[in-house]
Amino acid sequence: HLHLSLQHGDDMILKRMKRRHLRDDAIRFTQEARQLRPDMTFGADIIAGFPTETDAMFDNALALVDECALTWLHVFPYSQRPGTPAARMPQVDGTLIKERAARLRLAGARRVAEHLVAQVGKQHNVLMESPHMGRTEQFAEVTFKAPQTEGQVVSTQTTDVMGGQLVGQAVSG
């Protein structure tokens, strides 16, 4: 799992944010990383409603979720900070910002659900964060009925998805 600070999926918005990458850079990077590690998952920060964001620009951000196969999204509605260059730009309506953030979160939830379903029946090494919960190398949460040792890496067979988490059972190696 890698977390990427993408911020947006439209080149003009990225330029206005003073980011040093373009949407094609993000797409190319995720494709190259997956060639090296096919099981790689990506998380990303994406801002909805940055000043001057048009419907078409937002559509580019939304499309980036699938084009980069982003699994774990951190969606932030833009909030104005006085004294910043963005505060002097034409602002997007607050209601529209919330709607766009909700659409991005929905796309992220869909990607997580697809990822989790694809993991059922697979074996994973899970780092235990508490006696009944750990994370795969792909960042998915796994719950266990039987307690495991916190801090240990447990070889796990995933058996189901419940409540946005994988259900796992430790397997002896």
N, C-alpha and C positions, 0 to 999 in steps of 0.2 A: 504494500500500500504506500502510495506517495500522495501527499497533500500539496496541491498547486495553488499558488496565489494568482489565479487568472483574473479576477475582478470583473471581467465582462467578455463578451464574444463578438463585439463589433469594433473594427479597427479605428473608426473615428472616436468612439467613446474611449477606447484604450489610449489613444493619442491625447485626448483631453484630460485623462487621468494621469498623464505623463508616465505611462507604463512603457517598458522597453521591449515589449513583445507584441506580435500581431496574432490574430486568431489562427492563421495558418501555422504559425510557430507552435502553438499549443496542440493543434491537431497532429502535426508532424511528430512532435515530441512523444505524445501518447502512443502513436502508431509504432514508433521506433522502440519505445520501452516495451510494448507488448510483443514485438518480434523477439526481444531478448528474454522476456518473462511473460509468457502467454496468460498466466494467472494473475497478473498485476491488476490492481484496482487503483482508482484515482479519486481523491477528494478535491474539492475546489471551493474557494470563496468567490461568490458572485454578488455583485451589487445590482439591485433593481432600482430603476428610476433616477439614474445619474442625470444631472442637468443636461438638457438638449436631447435626451433619449427619445427617439421617435418610435413608432410601432415597428418599423422595419429594423431599427437598431436592436430593439428588444427581441424581435424574432431571431436575430443572429445570436444573441445571448442564449435564448432558449434552445436553438438548434445545436449550440456547442455542447450541451449536455449529452446529446446522442453522438455527435461527431467525435467527441473525445471519450465517449463511453464513461462519463463521470458517474461514479456510484455514490459517493458521499458528498452531498452539497451542504455548504454553509451559506445560506442566502441572507443577505442584509438589505433591508430597504434603505435607500439613500436618506441620510439626514444631514441637513445643512449645518456647516460649522462656520460661524462668523469669521471673516478675515481670510478665508481661503479663496483661491482663484475660482473654485466651483461655486462658491456662494454668490459670485458676481455674474454667473451664467444664467440663462433662462431656466427656471425651475420647472419640473414636471409636477403636475397636480398630485397632491398627497393620496387621494383615493386611487388614482391610477397606479401610483407607486405600490400601494398595498396589494392591488389586484395582480400586478406583475410579479411581486414577490411571492404571492400565493401560487401563481402558475409555475414559477420556478420550483417552489417547494413540492408541488404536486409531481412535476417531472422527476425531481430527485427521489421522491417516495416510490415512484414507479420503478426507477432504476434499482433502488435498494431491494424492492420486492422481487424483481427479476433475478438479481444476483443471489439473493437468499435461496430462492427456489432451485436455482442451478447448483447450489452447494449441497442439497440434501442427498444423502447417500455417499458423500465423499469423505475421505479421511483428511483431517487437518491437525496441525500442531497448534495448540491453544495455550496462550499465556494466561494463567489464572490471575485475575484481578481481585477476586474475593472467592470464598469457598464454593459458591454456586454460579459464578460468572467469569468468563474469560473472553479473549479476542483471538480470532484467527490472524494469520499473517496478512490477510486482506482487510482487517479491521472489523470484521463482522462479530457481533456479540454472540456468544454461545452460552446457554444456560445448561446446568447439570442438576439432576435430581440428587445424586449422591455428592456429598462435599468432596472437593479436591484441595490440594495444598496450594495456598495462595503464593504467587511468585514462581511457581513451577510451570514448565511447559509440558502439557499433557497431550499425548496422542489420542485423538478423538474421532469417533465415527459420528457424523451428523445424521440425525434420524427424522427431523421435522423442522418446520418453521412455526413459531407461535409468538404473537405479539411483537413482530418485527425483530425477533431473535431466532438464531438457530438453536435447536435442541441437540445436545450432544451426549455421548456416552464414552467414557474413557475406555480405551482398548489397551490390553497389555501387549508389550512389544516383544 
